[in-house]
Structure formats: structure tokens, C-alpha cells
Amino acid sequence: MSTTTKHLLSAVATAVFAIAATATTVTNAFAAEAAGASAPAAKSVKVAAPAGKTRAEVQAEYLAARKNGTLLQTEADFDVAQTRKHVVQH
């Protein structure tokens, strides 16, 4: 795999983590508002930290999966996975 492809995959992973973190924050804000938090629209809503994993923990798991080979990295890996899926179906 070329260095450019590796950098592109890393950039995509970072973007996905950022989107997931933002979605969690927005979801928690809506949940707090729907649960009866009587905060006027002009005030900022305090959002508790998500109960799940932190961004750093998710990134560490992602990097560990890449190192031990459990994360699909190349187009060939995707082809092998697709072939295995078809073999299991038939």
C-alpha cells in the first residue's frame, strides 16, 4: 500500500472520529432537552460526557486493530472479505 493511501486512510479515520464525537454531543444535548431540562433557548445547555469510550480510546483501538491485522486496509483485503462472505452464503 502506498504512503499516500495510508495517509488518506488515516485522514478519513480521523474525520469519522470527529463526526462521531460531534454527533454524540448533539444527541446528548437533544436528549437532555427532551428529558425536561428547562433551559431557555438563549442559555447554553450543559452536556454530560458520553458514557461510552473517549475519542482517544477509540483511536487507540483503531490503531491496534490496524497493527494486528483485524482492520481491513487495502482493496485486496476487501476483495477477500467479500469472497469469504459469498462462500459462506452458498
Secondary structure, 3 states (H helix, E strand, C coil): CCHHHHHHHHHHHHHHHHHHHHHHHHHHHHHHHHCCCCCCCCCCCCCCCCCCCCHHHHHHHHHHHHHHCCCCCCHHHHHHHHHHHHHHHC
